[in-house]
Amino acid sequence: MVGIQDIELKQTRFYQDVYGEGRQEGRRQEAQALLLRLLGKRFGPLGEEVQLRIAEAGIEQLEAWTDNLLDAPDIVAVFDTN
């Protein structure tokens, strides 16, 4: 009986929305941590402005900045949107 209730709960829109948002937030936190670690390794200690910018960014922006990091000559170029 418990198994049936679990399956029914997992099929509800509410459960899927909550679970999906939690996974998305976890993914964003992982991307933030990775970018902060890589920036620190490459450019040294990070200023408060950089840390705040990363904390407020969405997953797509974080991924773009992580890609930029590969070719950026300096930290300013990582955040360049051109």
N, CA, C and O atoms as a CHARMM CRD file, in Angstrom:
* protein
*
  328
    1    1 MET  N      0.81100  -1.19100   0.00000 PROA 1      0.00000
    2    1 MET  CA     0.00000   0.00000   0.00000 PROA 1      0.00000
    3    1 MET  C      0.86100   1.26300   0.00000 PROA 1      0.00000
    4    1 MET  O      0.54900   2.22900  -0.69700 PROA 1      0.00000
    5    2 VAL  N      1.93300   1.25700   0.77300 PROA 2      0.00000
    6    2 VAL  CA     2.80200   2.42400   0.82300 PROA 2      0.00000
    7    2 VAL  C      3.43900   2.66600  -0.54100 PROA 2      0.00000
    8    2 VAL  O      3.57600   3.81400  -0.96300 PROA 2      0.00000
    9    3 GLY  N      3.82900   1.60400  -1.23200 PROA 3      0.00000
   10    3 GLY  CA     4.42400   1.74400  -2.55100 PROA 3      0.00000
   11    3 GLY  C      3.50000   2.43100  -3.53100 PROA 3      0.00000
   12    3 GLY  O      3.94600   3.26200  -4.32300 PROA 3      0.00000
   13    4 ILE  N      2.23400   2.10400  -3.49400 PROA 4      0.00000
   14    4 ILE  CA     1.25500   2.73400  -4.38900 PROA 4      0.00000
   15    4 ILE  C      1.12700   4.21800  -4.07300 PROA 4      0.00000
   16    4 ILE  O      1.07000   5.04300  -4.98500 PROA 4      0.00000
   17    5 GLN  N      1.08300   4.56100  -2.80200 PROA 5      0.00000
   18    5 GLN  CA     0.97800   5.96700  -2.41700 PROA 5      0.00000
   19    5 GLN  C      2.21300   6.74200  -2.85500 PROA 5      0.00000
   20    5 GLN  O      2.10300   7.88100  -3.30800 PROA 5      0.00000
   21    6 ASP  N      3.39000   6.12900  -2.72200 PROA 6      0.00000
   22    6 ASP  CA     4.62000   6.78500  -3.14700 PROA 6      0.00000
   23    6 ASP  C      4.60300   7.07000  -4.64100 PROA 6      0.00000
   24    6 ASP  O      4.99700   8.15500  -5.06700 PROA 6      0.00000
   25    7 ILE  N      4.16400   6.13200  -5.42000 PROA 7      0.00000
   26    7 ILE  CA     4.10200   6.30900  -6.86300 PROA 7      0.00000
   27    7 ILE  C      3.11200   7.41100  -7.21800 PROA 7      0.00000
   28    7 ILE  O      3.39200   8.25400  -8.06900 PROA 7      0.00000
   29    8 GLU  N      1.97000   7.40100  -6.57200 PROA 8      0.00000
   30    8 GLU  CA     0.97200   8.43200  -6.85300 PROA 8      0.00000
   31    8 GLU  C      1.49000   9.81100  -6.48500 PROA 8      0.00000
   32    8 GLU  O      1.27600  10.76900  -7.22800 PROA 8      0.00000
   33    9 LEU  N      2.16300   9.92700  -5.35600 PROA 9      0.00000
   34    9 LEU  CA     2.72100  11.21100  -4.93700 PROA 9      0.00000
   35    9 LEU  C      3.75300  11.70300  -5.94300 PROA 9      0.00000
   36    9 LEU  O      3.75000  12.87900  -6.30500 PROA 9      0.00000
   37   10 LYS  N      4.62300  10.83000  -6.39100 PROA 10     0.00000
   38   10 LYS  CA     5.68000  11.21600  -7.31500 PROA 10     0.00000
   39   10 LYS  C      5.14000  11.63600  -8.68200 PROA 10     0.00000
   40   10 LYS  O      5.83800  12.30200  -9.44600 PROA 10     0.00000
   41   11 GLN  N      3.92700  11.25800  -8.98700 PROA 11     0.00000
   42   11 GLN  CA     3.33900  11.63300 -10.26900 PROA 11     0.00000
   43   11 GLN  C      2.58300  12.95100 -10.20800 PROA 11     0.00000
   44   11 GLN  O      2.11000  13.44000 -11.23400 PROA 11     0.00000
   45   12 THR  N      2.46300  13.52800  -9.02500 PROA 12     0.00000
   46   12 THR  CA     1.72800  14.79300  -8.91800 PROA 12     0.00000
   47   12 THR  C      2.56900  15.94000  -9.44100 PROA 12     0.00000
   48   12 THR  O      3.79800  15.90800  -9.38000 PROA 12     0.00000
   49   13 ARG  N      1.90800  16.93000  -9.94400 PROA 13     0.00000
   50   13 ARG  CA     2.58400  18.12500 -10.45400 PROA 13     0.00000
   51   13 ARG  C      3.37900  18.81900  -9.34300 PROA 13     0.00000
   52   13 ARG  O      4.49900  19.28000  -9.56300 PROA 13     0.00000
   53   14 PHE  N      2.78300  18.88700  -8.14800 PROA 14     0.00000
   54   14 PHE  CA     3.45000  19.52600  -7.01500 PROA 14     0.00000
   55   14 PHE  C      4.78800  18.85500  -6.72600 PROA 14     0.00000
   56   14 PHE  O      5.80900  19.53300  -6.60800 PROA 14     0.00000
   57   15 TYR  N      4.79000  17.53800  -6.61300 PROA 15     0.00000
   58   15 TYR  CA     6.01100  16.79900  -6.31600 PROA 15     0.00000
   59   15 TYR  C      7.06000  17.04300  -7.40800 PROA 15     0.00000
   60   15 TYR  O      8.22900  17.28600  -7.11100 PROA 15     0.00000
   61   16 GLN  N      6.63900  16.97900  -8.64800 PROA 16     0.00000
   62   16 GLN  CA     7.56900  17.16100  -9.75400 PROA 16     0.00000
   63   16 GLN  C      8.14100  18.57100  -9.77800 PROA 16     0.00000
   64   16 GLN  O      9.32100  18.76100 -10.07200 PROA 16     0.00000
   65   17 ASP  N      7.30700  19.56100  -9.46900 PROA 17     0.00000
   66   17 ASP  CA     7.79300  20.94800  -9.42900 PROA 17     0.00000
   67   17 ASP  C      8.79500  21.14700  -8.30400 PROA 17     0.00000
   68   17 ASP  O      9.86600  21.71800  -8.51300 PROA 17     0.00000
   69   18 VAL  N      8.45100  20.67500  -7.11500 PROA 18     0.00000
   70   18 VAL  CA     9.33100  20.84100  -5.95600 PROA 18     0.00000
   71   18 VAL  C     10.63200  20.07900  -6.16700 PROA 18     0.00000
   72   18 VAL  O     11.71400  20.61800  -5.93600 PROA 18     0.00000
   73   19 TYR  N     10.53400  18.85500  -6.59600 PROA 19     0.00000
   74   19 TYR  CA    11.72300  18.03500  -6.81200 PROA 19     0.00000
   75   19 TYR  C     12.59400  18.62900  -7.91500 PROA 19     0.00000
   76   19 TYR  O     13.81600  18.68000  -7.78200 PROA 19     0.00000
   77   20 GLY  N     11.97700  19.07300  -8.99200 PROA 20     0.00000
   78   20 GLY  CA    12.71700  19.66700 -10.10700 PROA 20     0.00000
   79   20 GLY  C     13.42400  20.94900  -9.70600 PROA 20     0.00000
   80   20 GLY  O     14.57200  21.17100 -10.09100 PROA 20     0.00000
   81   21 GLU  N     12.75200  21.79600  -8.93600 PROA 21     0.00000
   82   21 GLU  CA    13.37600  23.04300  -8.47800 PROA 21     0.00000
   83   21 GLU  C     14.54600  22.75700  -7.55700 PROA 21     0.00000
   84   21 GLU  O     15.56600  23.44300  -7.61500 PROA 21     0.00000
   85   22 GLY  N     14.41000  21.76300  -6.71900 PROA 22     0.00000
   86   22 GLY  CA    15.49800  21.39200  -5.81700 PROA 22     0.00000
   87   22 GLY  C     16.71300  20.90100  -6.57400 PROA 22     0.00000
   88   22 GLY  O     17.84700  21.23800  -6.23600 PROA 22     0.00000
   89   23 ARG  N     16.47200  20.11200  -7.58800 PROA 23     0.00000
   90   23 ARG  CA    17.57800  19.61700  -8.41700 PROA 23     0.00000
   91   23 ARG  C     18.24800  20.76100  -9.16100 PROA 23     0.00000
   92   23 ARG  O     19.47400  20.80400  -9.26100 PROA 23     0.00000
   93   24 GLN  N     17.44700  21.69500  -9.68700 PROA 24     0.00000
   94   24 GLN  CA    17.98700  22.83700 -10.41800 PROA 24     0.00000
   95   24 GLN  C     18.83500  23.71500  -9.49200 PROA 24     0.00000
   96   24 GLN  O     19.90600  24.18100  -9.87900 PROA 24     0.00000
   97   25 GLU  N     18.35200  23.93200  -8.27900 PROA 25     0.00000
   98   25 GLU  CA    19.11400  24.74200  -7.31400 PROA 25     0.00000
   99   25 GLU  C     20.41500  24.04000  -6.93800 PROA 25     0.00000
  100   25 GLU  O     21.44900  24.69300  -6.79400 PROA 25     0.00000
  101   26 GLY  N     20.37600  22.73900  -6.78100 PROA 26     0.00000
  102   26 GLY  CA    21.58800  21.98500  -6.49200 PROA 26     0.00000
  103   26 GLY  C     22.59000  22.08500  -7.62500 PROA 26     0.00000
  104   26 GLY  O     23.79300  22.20900  -7.39300 PROA 26     0.00000
  105   27 ARG  N     22.10000  22.03300  -8.83100 PROA 27     0.00000
  106   27 ARG  CA    22.96000  22.17600 -10.00900 PROA 27     0.00000
  107   27 ARG  C     23.59500  23.55800 -10.05600 PROA 27     0.00000
  108   27 ARG  O     24.77000  23.69800 -10.39500 PROA 27     0.00000
  109   28 ARG  N     22.81200  24.58000  -9.71300 PROA 28     0.00000
  110   28 ARG  CA    23.32500  25.95200  -9.69700 PROA 28     0.00000
  111   28 ARG  C     24.41100  26.10900  -8.62700 PROA 28     0.00000
  112   28 ARG  O     25.43400  26.75000  -8.86600 PROA 28     0.00000
  113   29 GLN  N     24.18700  25.53000  -7.46600 PROA 29     0.00000
  114   29 GLN  CA    25.17900  25.61100  -6.39600 PROA 29     0.00000
  115   29 GLN  C     26.47800  24.91300  -6.78300 PROA 29     0.00000
  116   29 GLN  O     27.56400  25.40300  -6.47400 PROA 29     0.00000
  117   30 GLU  N     26.37100  23.78400  -7.45100 PROA 30     0.00000
  118   30 GLU  CA    27.56600  23.07400  -7.91900 PROA 30     0.00000
  119   30 GLU  C     28.32300  23.90900  -8.95200 PROA 30     0.00000
  120   30 GLU  O     29.55200  23.97300  -8.92200 PROA 30     0.00000
  121   31 ALA  N     27.59000  24.54800  -9.86300 PROA 31     0.00000
  122   31 ALA  CA    28.22600  25.39300 -10.87700 PROA 31     0.00000
  123   31 ALA  C     28.91700  26.58900 -10.22500 PROA 31     0.00000
  124   31 ALA  O     30.00800  26.97900 -10.64200 PROA 31     0.00000
  125   32 GLN  N     28.28800  27.17100  -9.20700 PROA 32     0.00000
  126   32 GLN  CA    28.90300  28.28400  -8.48300 PROA 32     0.00000
  127   32 GLN  C     30.20400  27.84100  -7.81900 PROA 32     0.00000
  128   32 GLN  O     31.23000  28.51200  -7.93400 PROA 32     0.00000
  129   33 ALA  N     30.15300  26.71600  -7.12800 PROA 33     0.00000
  130   33 ALA  CA    31.33000  26.21100  -6.42300 PROA 33     0.00000
  131   33 ALA  C     32.46900  25.91700  -7.39500 PROA 33     0.00000
  132   33 ALA  O     33.62600  26.23900  -7.12400 PROA 33     0.00000
  133   34 LEU  N     32.13700  25.30700  -8.52000 PROA 34     0.00000
  134   34 LEU  CA    33.15800  24.98900  -9.51600 PROA 34     0.00000
  135   34 LEU  C     33.79700  26.25900 -10.06800 PROA 34     0.00000
  136   34 LEU  O     35.02100  26.35800 -10.15100 PROA 34     0.00000
  137   35 LEU  N     32.96600  27.22800 -10.44600 PROA 35     0.00000
  138   35 LEU  CA    33.49800  28.47100 -11.01000 PROA 35     0.00000
  139   35 LEU  C     34.36300  29.20500  -9.99400 PROA 35     0.00000
  140   35 LEU  O     35.43900  29.69000 -10.34200 PROA 35     0.00000
  141   36 LEU  N     33.92000  29.29400  -8.76200 PROA 36     0.00000
  142   36 LEU  CA    34.71800  29.95600  -7.72300 PROA 36     0.00000
  143   36 LEU  C     36.06400  29.26300  -7.53200 PROA 36     0.00000
  144   36 LEU  O     37.09700  29.92300  -7.41700 PROA 36     0.00000
  145   37 ARG  N     36.04800  27.93600  -7.49900 PROA 37     0.00000
  146   37 ARG  CA    37.29200  27.18700  -7.32000 PROA 37     0.00000
  147   37 ARG  C     38.25200  27.40100  -8.48500 PROA 37     0.00000
  148   37 ARG  O     39.44500  27.63000  -8.28300 PROA 37     0.00000
  149   38 LEU  N     37.72900  27.32500  -9.69400 PROA 38     0.00000
  150   38 LEU  CA    38.58400  27.48200 -10.86500 PROA 38     0.00000
  151   38 LEU  C     39.13000  28.90600 -10.98800 PROA 38     0.00000
  152   38 LEU  O     40.30100  29.10200 -11.31100 PROA 38     0.00000
  153   39 LEU  N     38.27800  29.88900 -10.73000 PROA 39     0.00000
  154   39 LEU  CA    38.74200  31.28000 -10.77200 PROA 39     0.00000
  155   39 LEU  C     39.83100  31.52600  -9.73600 PROA 39     0.00000
  156   39 LEU  O     40.83200  32.18200 -10.02500 PROA 39     0.00000
  157   40 GLY  N     39.63800  31.00400  -8.54000 PROA 40     0.00000
  158   40 GLY  CA    40.63800  31.16600  -7.48700 PROA 40     0.00000
  159   40 GLY  C     41.95500  30.50700  -7.84300 PROA 40     0.00000
  160   40 GLY  O     43.02200  31.05700  -7.57100 PROA 40     0.00000
  161   41 LYS  N     41.88600  29.33700  -8.44600 PROA 41     0.00000
  162   41 LYS  CA    43.11600  28.64100  -8.86100 PROA 41     0.00000
  163   41 LYS  C     43.85500  29.41600  -9.95200 PROA 41     0.00000
  164   41 LYS  O     45.08400  29.49900  -9.94800 PROA 41     0.00000
  165   42 ARG  N     43.09400  29.97600 -10.87500 PROA 42     0.00000
  166   42 ARG  CA    43.71600  30.63200 -12.02300 PROA 42     0.00000
  167   42 ARG  C     44.15400  32.06500 -11.74400 PROA 42     0.00000
  168   42 ARG  O     45.22300  32.48800 -12.18300 PROA 42     0.00000
  169   43 PHE  N     43.32000  32.81800 -11.00500 PROA 43     0.00000
  170   43 PHE  CA    43.58000  34.25000 -10.83700 PROA 43     0.00000
  171   43 PHE  C     43.88000  34.65800  -9.39900 PROA 43     0.00000
  172   43 PHE  O     44.11600  35.83800  -9.14000 PROA 43     0.00000
  173   44 GLY  N     43.87800  33.73000  -8.47200 PROA 44     0.00000
  174   44 GLY  CA    44.16800  34.06700  -7.07800 PROA 44     0.00000
  175   44 GLY  C     42.90700  34.45900  -6.32600 PROA 44     0.00000
  176   44 GLY  O     41.79600  34.24000  -6.81000 PROA 44     0.00000
  177   45 PRO  N     43.07900  35.04200  -5.13500 PROA 45     0.00000
  178   45 PRO  CA    41.93500  35.40500  -4.29700 PROA 45     0.00000
  179   45 PRO  C     40.93000  36.27900  -5.04800 PROA 45     0.00000
  180   45 PRO  O     41.30300  37.18600  -5.79100 PROA 45     0.00000
  181   46 LEU  N     39.65300  35.98300  -4.83500 PROA 46     0.00000
  182   46 LEU  CA    38.58700  36.68500  -5.54000 PROA 46     0.00000
  183   46 LEU  C     38.00800  37.78100  -4.66800 PROA 46     0.00000
  184   46 LEU  O     37.82900  37.60700  -3.46200 PROA 46     0.00000
  185   47 GLY  N     37.71900  38.90800  -5.29100 PROA 47     0.00000
  186   47 GLY  CA    37.11500  40.01700  -4.58100 PROA 47     0.00000
  187   47 GLY  C     35.65300  39.76400  -4.26800 PROA 47     0.00000
  188   47 GLY  O     35.02000  38.86600  -4.82400 PROA 47     0.00000
  189   48 GLU  N     35.14100  40.57200  -3.37000 PROA 48     0.00000
  190   48 GLU  CA    33.74500  40.44000  -2.94700 PROA 48     0.00000
  191   48 GLU  C     32.78100  40.65700  -4.11500 PROA 48     0.00000
  192   48 GLU  O     31.74800  39.99100  -4.19400 PROA 48     0.00000
  193   49 GLU  N     33.10400  41.57200  -5.01100 PROA 49     0.00000
  194   49 GLU  CA    32.23600  41.85200  -6.16100 PROA 49     0.00000
  195   49 GLU  C     32.09100  40.62400  -7.06100 PROA 49     0.00000
  196   49 GLU  O     30.99200  40.31600  -7.52200 PROA 49     0.00000
  197   50 VAL  N     33.18500  39.93400  -7.30500 PROA 50     0.00000
  198   50 VAL  CA    33.15500  38.72100  -8.13300 PROA 50     0.00000
  199   50 VAL  C     32.32700  37.64200  -7.44200 PROA 50     0.00000
  200   50 VAL  O     31.50400  36.98600  -8.08100 PROA 50     0.00000
  201   51 GLN  N     32.53900  37.45700  -6.15600 PROA 51     0.00000
  202   51 GLN  CA    31.79900  36.44700  -5.41500 PROA 51     0.00000
  203   51 GLN  C     30.29900  36.73900  -5.41100 PROA 51     0.00000
  204   51 GLN  O     29.48500  35.82700  -5.55800 PROA 51     0.00000
  205   52 LEU  N     29.94000  37.99400  -5.24500 PROA 52     0.00000
  206   52 LEU  CA    28.53300  38.38100  -5.25200 PROA 52     0.00000
  207   52 LEU  C     27.91200  38.16600  -6.62900 PROA 52     0.00000
  208   52 LEU  O     26.78000  37.69400  -6.74100 PROA 52     0.00000
  209   53 ARG  N     28.64700  38.51100  -7.66000 PROA 53     0.00000
  210   53 ARG  CA    28.14400  38.32900  -9.03300 PROA 53     0.00000
  211   53 ARG  C     27.85700  36.85300  -9.31000 PROA 53     0.00000
  212   53 ARG  O     26.84300  36.51500  -9.92000 PROA 53     0.00000
  213   54 ILE  N     28.73500  36.00100  -8.86800 PROA 54     0.00000
  214   54 ILE  CA    28.55300  34.56200  -9.05300 PROA 54     0.00000
  215   54 ILE  C     27.37700  34.04900  -8.21600 PROA 54     0.00000
  216   54 ILE  O     26.60900  33.20600  -8.67900 PROA 54     0.00000
  217   55 ALA  N     27.23800  34.54900  -7.00300 PROA 55     0.00000
  218   55 ALA  CA    26.14800  34.12400  -6.12600 PROA 55     0.00000
  219   55 ALA  C     24.77800  34.47600  -6.69900 PROA 55     0.00000
  220   55 ALA  O     23.80600  33.76700  -6.43800 PROA 55     0.00000
  221   56 GLU  N     24.68100  35.54000  -7.46300 PROA 56     0.00000
  222   56 GLU  CA    23.40500  35.99600  -8.00300 PROA 56     0.00000
  223   56 GLU  C     23.09400  35.45500  -9.39400 PROA 56     0.00000
  224   56 GLU  O     21.98800  35.65100  -9.89700 PROA 56     0.00000
  225   57 ALA  N     24.05100  34.77800 -10.02000 PROA 57     0.00000
  226   57 ALA  CA    23.89600  34.33000 -11.40500 PROA 57     0.00000
  227   57 ALA  C     23.06600  33.05600 -11.51600 PROA 57     0.00000
  228   57 ALA  O     23.03300  32.23000 -10.60400 PROA 57     0.00000
  229   58 GLY  N     22.40300  32.92100 -12.65300 PROA 58     0.00000
  230   58 GLY  CA    21.67100  31.70700 -12.98100 PROA 58     0.00000
  231   58 GLY  C     22.59300  30.66600 -13.59000 PROA 58     0.00000
  232   58 GLY  O     23.75100  30.94900 -13.89900 PROA 58     0.00000
  233   59 ILE  N     22.07800  29.47700 -13.75700 PROA 59     0.00000
  234   59 ILE  CA    22.88500  28.35600 -14.23100 PROA 59     0.00000
  235   59 ILE  C     23.46300  28.59800 -15.62700 PROA 59     0.00000
  236   59 ILE  O     24.61800  28.26200 -15.88600 PROA 59     0.00000
  237   60 GLU  N     22.67100  29.17700 -16.51900 PROA 60     0.00000
  238   60 GLU  CA    23.16700  29.41200 -17.88400 PROA 60     0.00000
  239   60 GLU  C     24.33300  30.38600 -17.88600 PROA 60     0.00000
  240   60 GLU  O     25.31100  30.19200 -18.60800 PROA 60     0.00000
  241   61 GLN  N     24.22700  31.44100 -17.07000 PROA 61     0.00000
  242   61 GLN  CA    25.30200  32.43200 -16.98800 PROA 61     0.00000
  243   61 GLN  C     26.54800  31.81500 -16.37100 PROA 61     0.00000
  244   61 GLN  O     27.65800  32.06300 -16.84100 PROA 61     0.00000
  245   62 LEU  N     26.37900  31.02700 -15.33800 PROA 62     0.00000
  246   62 LEU  CA    27.51400  30.36900 -14.69200 PROA 62     0.00000
  247   62 LEU  C     28.24400  29.44600 -15.67100 PROA 62     0.00000
  248   62 LEU  O     29.47400  29.40600 -15.69900 PROA 62     0.00000
  249   63 GLU  N     27.48600  28.72000 -16.45900 PROA 63     0.00000
  250   63 GLU  CA    28.09900  27.83100 -17.45000 PROA 63     0.00000
  251   63 GLU  C     28.84300  28.62000 -18.51800 PROA 63     0.00000
  252   63 GLU  O     29.92000  28.21100 -18.95200 PROA 63     0.00000
  253   64 ALA  N     28.28600  29.73700 -18.94100 PROA 64     0.00000
  254   64 ALA  CA    28.95600  30.57200 -19.94400 PROA 64     0.00000
  255   64 ALA  C     30.26200  31.12600 -19.38500 PROA 64     0.00000
  256   64 ALA  O     31.28000  31.13100 -20.07700 PROA 64     0.00000
  257   65 TRP  N     30.24100  31.59000 -18.14600 PROA 65     0.00000
  258   65 TRP  CA    31.46600  32.11800 -17.53200 PROA 65     0.00000
  259   65 TRP  C     32.51100  31.02800 -17.35500 PROA 65     0.00000
  260   65 TRP  O     33.70600  31.28200 -17.51200 PROA 65     0.00000
  261   66 THR  N     32.07700  29.82300 -17.03100 PROA 66     0.00000
  262   66 THR  CA    33.01600  28.70800 -16.88200 PROA 66     0.00000
  263   66 THR  C     33.66400  28.40400 -18.22800 PROA 66     0.00000
  264   66 THR  O     34.86000  28.11900 -18.29100 PROA 66     0.00000
  265   67 ASP  N     32.88000  28.46200 -19.30500 PROA 67     0.00000
  266   67 ASP  CA    33.44600  28.27600 -20.64600 PROA 67     0.00000
  267   67 ASP  C     34.43200  29.39200 -20.97000 PROA 67     0.00000
  268   67 ASP  O     35.50200  29.13000 -21.52100 PROA 67     0.00000
  269   68 ASN  N     34.08500  30.62900 -20.63600 PROA 68     0.00000
  270   68 ASN  CA    34.97600  31.77700 -20.90200 PROA 68     0.00000
  271   68 ASN  C     36.30700  31.63500 -20.18100 PROA 68     0.00000
  272   68 ASN  O     37.34100  32.08300 -20.67500 PROA 68     0.00000
  273   69 LEU  N     36.27600  31.01700 -19.02300 PROA 69     0.00000
  274   69 LEU  CA    37.47200  30.86900 -18.20600 PROA 69     0.00000
  275   69 LEU  C     38.59600  30.16700 -18.95700 PROA 69     0.00000
  276   69 LEU  O     39.77200  30.42900 -18.70300 PROA 69     0.00000
  277   70 LEU  N     38.24500  29.28900 -19.86600 PROA 70     0.00000
  278   70 LEU  CA    39.25900  28.52200 -20.59300 PROA 70     0.00000
  279   70 LEU  C     40.17100  29.39300 -21.44200 PROA 70     0.00000
  280   70 LEU  O     41.35800  29.09800 -21.58400 PROA 70     0.00000
  281   71 ASP  N     39.62500  30.46200 -22.00700 PROA 71     0.00000
  282   71 ASP  CA    40.40500  31.30100 -22.91500 PROA 71     0.00000
  283   71 ASP  C     40.69000  32.70000 -22.38300 PROA 71     0.00000
  284   71 ASP  O     41.40500  33.46100 -23.03500 PROA 71     0.00000
  285   72 ALA  N     40.16700  33.05100 -21.24900 PROA 72     0.00000
  286   72 ALA  CA    40.27800  34.41900 -20.73600 PROA 72     0.00000
  287   72 ALA  C     41.70600  34.73300 -20.29300 PROA 72     0.00000
  288   72 ALA  O     42.30400  33.97400 -19.53000 PROA 72     0.00000
  289   73 PRO  N     42.25200  35.85500 -20.77300 PROA 73     0.00000
  290   73 PRO  CA    43.59500  36.25000 -20.34200 PROA 73     0.00000
  291   73 PRO  C     43.60600  36.83500 -18.92800 PROA 73     0.00000
  292   73 PRO  O     44.64100  36.83800 -18.26200 PROA 73     0.00000
  293   74 ASP  N     42.45200  37.32900 -18.47500 PROA 74     0.00000
  294   74 ASP  CA    42.34300  37.87900 -17.12400 PROA 74     0.00000
  295   74 ASP  C     40.91300  37.67700 -16.62100 PROA 74     0.00000
  296   74 ASP  O     40.03700  37.25600 -17.37500 PROA 74     0.00000
  297   75 ILE  N     40.68700  37.97600 -15.35800 PROA 75     0.00000
  298   75 ILE  CA    39.38700  37.71700 -14.75500 PROA 75     0.00000
  299   75 ILE  C     38.28700  38.58200 -15.35700 PROA 75     0.00000
  300   75 ILE  O     37.13200  38.15900 -15.40500 PROA 75     0.00000
  301   76 VAL  N     38.61900  39.77200 -15.81100 PROA 76     0.00000
  302   76 VAL  CA    37.62000  40.65100 -16.42900 PROA 76     0.00000
  303   76 VAL  C     37.05600  39.99600 -17.68500 PROA 76     0.00000
  304   76 VAL  O     35.85600  40.08600 -17.94400 PROA 76     0.00000
  305   77 ALA  N     37.90100  39.34600 -18.45900 PROA 77     0.00000
  306   77 ALA  CA    37.47500  38.69800 -19.70000 PROA 77     0.00000
  307   77 ALA  C     36.52900  37.51500 -19.43000 PROA 77     0.00000
  308   77 ALA  O     35.72900  37.16200 -20.29800 PROA 77     0.00000
  309   78 VAL  N     36.60700  36.91500 -18.27100 PROA 78     0.00000
  310   78 VAL  CA    35.69400  35.80900 -17.93900 PROA 78     0.00000
  311   78 VAL  C     34.26700  36.29800 -17.96400 PROA 78     0.00000
  312   78 VAL  O     33.37500  35.59000 -18.42900 PROA 78     0.00000
  313   79 PHE  N     34.03800  37.50600 -17.46600 PROA 79     0.00000
  314   79 PHE  CA    32.68600  38.04300 -17.34200 PROA 79     0.00000
  315   79 PHE  C     32.26700  38.89500 -18.53900 PROA 79     0.00000
  316   79 PHE  O     31.17200  39.45700 -18.55000 PROA 79     0.00000
  317   80 ASP  N     33.13700  38.99100 -19.54300 PROA 80     0.00000
  318   80 ASP  CA    32.83100  39.75700 -20.74800 PROA 80     0.00000
  319   80 ASP  C     31.71500  39.05900 -21.53000 PROA 80     0.00000
  320   80 ASP  O     31.81600  37.87000 -21.83200 PROA 80     0.00000
  321   81 THR  N     30.65900  39.79400 -21.85400 PROA 81     0.00000
  322   81 THR  CA    29.50300  39.21000 -22.55000 PROA 81     0.00000
  323   81 THR  C     29.58600  39.35300 -24.05800 PROA 81     0.00000
  324   81 THR  O     28.67200  38.91700 -24.75900 PROA 81     0.00000
  325   82 ASN  N     30.62600  39.93600 -24.57000 PROA 82     0.00000
  326   82 ASN  CA    30.74800  40.12400 -26.03800 PROA 82     0.00000
  327   82 ASN  C     31.16200  38.86100 -26.72200 PROA 82     0.00000
  328   82 ASN  O     31.31000  38.84000 -27.94400 PROA 82     0.00000
